[in-house]
């Protein structure tokens, strides 16, 4: 299906360079992320470019000799000697790196990182995927000599890079910083470009398929393979299948426009005899899912008043989210994709936009919070979709799936917490503009908030 395997430019590479330069072998680098997000690829690409030689040990598929070497890892001389024989690679002191791929499958190696780093012969990069790393670390000492970074799906700028466009995002940043509109026609084209990102998503395999085939049905098939992998992995950490069901129900739960994810509507009575805290923690650790928690009292710190029992779940990649939303069809027909691309699908797609905003905010380093409170009649709720914390101030965000300009919840929130507000944003599908105190922000400018 894919014409070729492409290596994509990723922002994480700069963080890896910074680790190599500043740590100089005094810590191992642990790259966490969901499966198929590009961890192994970037680790190997980094090793090729920044070291004289490298060995990549894939603990999901390691030869028998590796496991024998691991049993005697305390004897480091012998351990390295065996690795070089097995992989036919000569390691050079302080100029080589050893990559431990899928490290969660080798807890003894993870524990030995402390001694490997202290030995200081080589650099070490570990990657860990969906199967919660912590599940396989019971009874071992987690090394403190680790620099941990998280890899997310390709963000919008990385997606534009993959398409050969290095101009759009810097220009958009400039427009945002100067609060300058781009004009109606340009805004329309920019939104169409952005909707393509929403449809394909940021999983390298899906982007690679799109570039190789230019066929959205083929892209959909790639995404289904990834979702099947995620579902399998969820079943490994939770054989009851409940976490897999919760994951697959994310689009339908968001479509209800309720103020929280309703576990009982998905799991029924079986939720009652389940340790939901542990189940949800495992789902969050998987990095396939982004959680937004209700902030009960936003005025005194979001994290302090995070309600662990009231949350929304978003899929970590919006391309996967769209495929999940149309899961009942064997392959999402191109017609659905074409209608989504041209914004002609009749269903209210507000929840798709909410998912992509959650994804972009998370990739920019924000924790996700939202806030609801009753209207004066008590029959409905006001809702702020996302709250950003900036110093000791708040930036409320309301997301609209159209060019809709009303922002009642935003106005009421800013009255209620007037002394706490830094900036207020309405995210929507038109050009950048001001409406009184509210900055109306097109979806593709969310990474700059």
Secondary structure, DSSP 4 states (H G I P E B T S, - for coil): --SSPPPPP-THHHHHHHHHHHHTTSSEEEEE--TTSSHHHHHHHHHHHHSSEEEEEETTS--HHHHHHHHTTTSHHHHHHHHHHHHT----TTTEEEEEETGGG-HHHHHHHHHHHHH-SSEEEEEE-SS-GGGGGTTSPPPS-EEEEE--S--HHHHHHHTT--SHHHHHHHHHHTT----HHHHHHHHHHHHHHHHH-S-HHHHHHHHHH--HHHHHHHHHHHHHHHHHHHHHH-TTSHHHHHHHTHHHHHHTT-SS--HHHHHGGGGTTS-HHHHHHHHHHTTSEEEEEEETTGGG-TGGGEEEEEEEEEESSHHHHHHHHTTTSSS--HHHHHHHHTT--SS--HHHHHHHHHHHHHHTTPPEEEEEEE-TTSSSEEEESEEEEETTEEEEEEE-SSS----HHHHHHHHHTGGGEEEEEEEESS--EEETTEEEEEGGGGGG-
